[in-house]
Amino acid sequence: MRDANMRRWSRYTVLFAILVIATSVFAVLRSFTTKSGWASGLQTTDSYQTGGNLFRSTLGHGSGCPARLGQLYPKPPGSGQAYGQTTRVCNKKPQLLHSLSWGGRNGFEAPFSGFSCQYRWFNPTEMCMILSRFDHVVFLGDDLAMSVYKGFNILLREDLGLGGLRQWNLNKDERTKCQCDNQFTRMECSMHAIRSSEEVLQKDAADSHSSPYICSDTPHTYLQVTSSPMPGDMSAQFDRIIEPSDSYKPIPVIHTLSLGSSLSWPAATSSMDEILAHTDAASSGRGFPLLWLGPVAAGHLKPPSLIMSQGNNALWHYTIEMTKEAESRDMDVLNFYNLTIQANSWDGSAYGERVAVVQAMMVFNWLARVDST
């Protein structure tokens, strides 16, 4: 009898162990295959480096640029230091966008923290995995979209120094003058901004200061639009990108129109409808996830002559109203007002590299949670 009880107990122990292992495996798999994006299983702390003058496991070039990850992203649990308002990771897309839109900084130029949960700082491998889920990624809009796209390229080229620019077009003197924040703050540098991944793949390899992408399977493009209807060449290029194909992979569109149209509500809503008309006409079973970017706040150097039309009161009302308009059209919304209200602006309207890289990483978080079916 005693031997029988022992055998029975052994069988129960083995079954229990199998159940625990199966449950753990299922939980891991589920975190990587959730409908709201497989990225809820990715890690943040692996790409966080304390000390140093750049985020070493994410960006490799431009070590002279004054950007440390600790200045941009709240320190994760276990770092032994304070880490902002929240450490809980946003696992659902609506929760993520709400938390990023309405979070804040604990002091001027402090790292931005989400309102109720935190976004992730992805490492290069993770960013490439996220992009592989799409056929193309399109940034469409005014200077804000261009700034975010520069940050996007800086991350993917691991280059703080000149990662947002066509560095192959720059002479030696321009390479020095246009580094780091000057990619964003000097007009003579911004005119060399990258417009598509295709041009980098075609031109960068032959340059003596080559700064290649960490991955290049998924193309991405910036289309400059400051009004609606959009210019004919931009419209034609957009249609070529989204034209029907046999691919099932979606094409996300990151869209904004704000200071470039003088905060015109009719222009913004017309532009939203125009983008929807293009994507509806191209729909062939493939999805077109749409993300509307709300404007940045006004810095303290905003010229007095623009305070009434482009000051924070006007920007806040524009943010709220365009959020309603975008959501009524089933667009996702990511607002940048709170991200920038306590950030340093060079002219009261534009922000530098630190803000752009954070904005781009927020877009990566949205992409990670977009449904790929």
Buried (B, 14 or more C-beta within 10 A) or exposed (E): EEEEEEEEEEEEEEEEEEEEEEEEEEEEEEBEEBEBBBBBBBBBEBBBBEEEEBBBBBBBBBEEBEBBBBEBBBBBEEEEEEBBBBBEBBBBBEBBBBBBBEBBBEEEEBBBBBBBBBBBBBBBEBBBBBBEBBBBBBBBBBBBBBBBBBBBBBBBBBBBBBBBBBBBEBEEEBBEEBBBBBBBBBEEBBEBBBBBBEEBEEBBEEBEBEBBBBBBEBBBBBBBBBBBEBEEEBBEBBEEBBEEEEEEBBBBBBBBBBBBBEBBEEBBBBBBEBBBEBBEEBEEEBBBBBBBBBBBBBBEEBEEEBBEEBBBEBBBEBBEBBBEBBEEBEBBBBBBBBBBBBBBBBEBBBBBBBBBBBBBBBBBBBBBBBEBE
